[in-house]
Each structure stands twice: as structure tokens, then as C-alpha cells.
């Protein structure tokens, strides 16, 4: 029962109208947000580039060049 009361209280606090908020972003936060945006853009670009290349190779009928596997067991004595 305490869980339900706590959940209801949290929902009421979130849904209450908030007064005017004054936001401040310091240089460290701005730099962090910039890195997140650039990282998201680059990872999305890399994903679609890789996906497009694999789709082209699939329809052309060629196999992608695979990197040699690391055989860690062969190095063990």
C-alpha cells in the first residue's frame, strides 16, 4: 500500500503546474551535450552506411571481407 501511495504522490508532484524555471547550462554541460549530438549523428551515419553496404553486397552476390578471427585458445599453453 505504501508503494501505491508513493507512486500517487510522485505523479501529483510531476503533474503540478510548475512556476517559471530559470535554466543555466555551464560550459561543461554544453560541451557534453555537443558531444552527445555529434556522437549520435556519427553513429547513425555509420549504422546506415554499414547497412547500405551489406544490402548492396547481398543483392550483388558478393561476400564481405571478414577480418581474421582472434583465436585466443591457440595462444594458451
Backbone torsions as a table, in degrees:
resi	resn	phi	psi	omega
1	UNK	NA	-34.3	179.5
2	UNK	-64.7	-35.2	178.9
3	UNK	-62.7	-43.1	-179.5
4	UNK	-66.1	-42.3	179.3
5	UNK	-64.8	-41.0	178.2
6	UNK	-65.0	-40.8	178.8
7	UNK	-64.4	-43.7	178.4
8	UNK	-63.8	-42.6	178.6
9	UNK	-62.0	-41.7	179.1
10	UNK	-65.2	-40.7	179.4
11	UNK	-65.0	-41.8	178.7
12	UNK	-62.6	-42.0	179.2
13	UNK	-63.6	-37.4	-179.1
14	UNK	-72.2	-38.3	-174.9
15	UNK	-84.2	-11.0	177.7
16	UNK	-63.5	141.4	177.4
17	UNK	-63.0	132.6	-179.1
18	UNK	-96.5	147.8	176.9
19	UNK	-78.2	175.7	-177.9
20	UNK	-57.1	128.2	179.5
21	UNK	-102.8	137.8	175.8
22	UNK	-106.9	113.9	-176.2
23	UNK	-102.1	145.0	178.5
24	UNK	-134.9	129.7	175.8
25	UNK	-115.3	114.4	179.0
26	UNK	-78.5	167.4	-176.7
27	UNK	-58.0	-35.5	178.9
28	UNK	-64.7	-42.0	178.7
29	UNK	-67.7	-40.0	178.3
30	UNK	-62.6	-41.0	178.1
31	UNK	-65.1	-40.1	179.1
32	UNK	-64.5	-44.1	177.9
33	UNK	-62.8	-39.2	178.0
34	UNK	-62.0	-42.4	178.7
35	UNK	-64.9	-38.6	178.4
36	UNK	-64.0	-44.1	-179.0
37	UNK	-64.7	-48.2	-179.6
38	UNK	-63.8	-42.4	178.1
39	UNK	-62.7	-40.1	177.9
40	UNK	-64.6	-42.7	179.3
41	UNK	-63.9	-46.1	-178.1
42	UNK	-68.2	-39.1	179.5
43	UNK	-69.4	-35.4	175.8
44	UNK	-65.7	-43.2	178.2
45	UNK	-61.2	-45.1	-179.4
46	UNK	-64.6	-40.2	179.2
47	UNK	-59.9	-49.9	-177.6
48	UNK	-70.3	-32.3	175.9
49	UNK	-64.1	-46.2	178.9
50	UNK	-65.4	-43.0	179.2
51	UNK	-61.7	-45.7	-179.2
52	UNK	-63.6	-41.1	179.0
53	UNK	-64.0	-43.6	178.9
54	UNK	-65.1	-37.8	178.0
55	UNK	-65.8	-42.1	177.8
56	UNK	-62.1	-45.5	-180.0
57	UNK	-64.4	-35.7	179.0
58	UNK	-64.2	-45.6	-177.4
59	UNK	-77.3	-26.7	175.9
60	UNK	-74.9	-32.7	178.9
61	UNK	100.7	9.7	177.7
62	UNK	-94.1	155.8	176.5
63	UNK	-98.8	144.3	178.6
64	UNK	-72.3	146.1	176.1
65	UNK	-69.7	126.7	-179.9
66	UNK	-100.6	146.4	175.5
67	UNK	-77.1	149.3	178.4
68	UNK	-63.3	139.8	-179.8
69	UNK	-73.3	146.7	174.9
70	UNK	-86.6	112.4	178.7
71	UNK	-93.9	94.3	-178.5
72	UNK	-74.8	-26.3	-179.4
73	UNK	-70.8	-27.6	-177.5
74	UNK	-73.8	-21.9	179.6
75	UNK	-82.8	-15.8	-177.3
76	UNK	-73.3	145.2	-179.8
77	UNK	-97.1	NA	NA
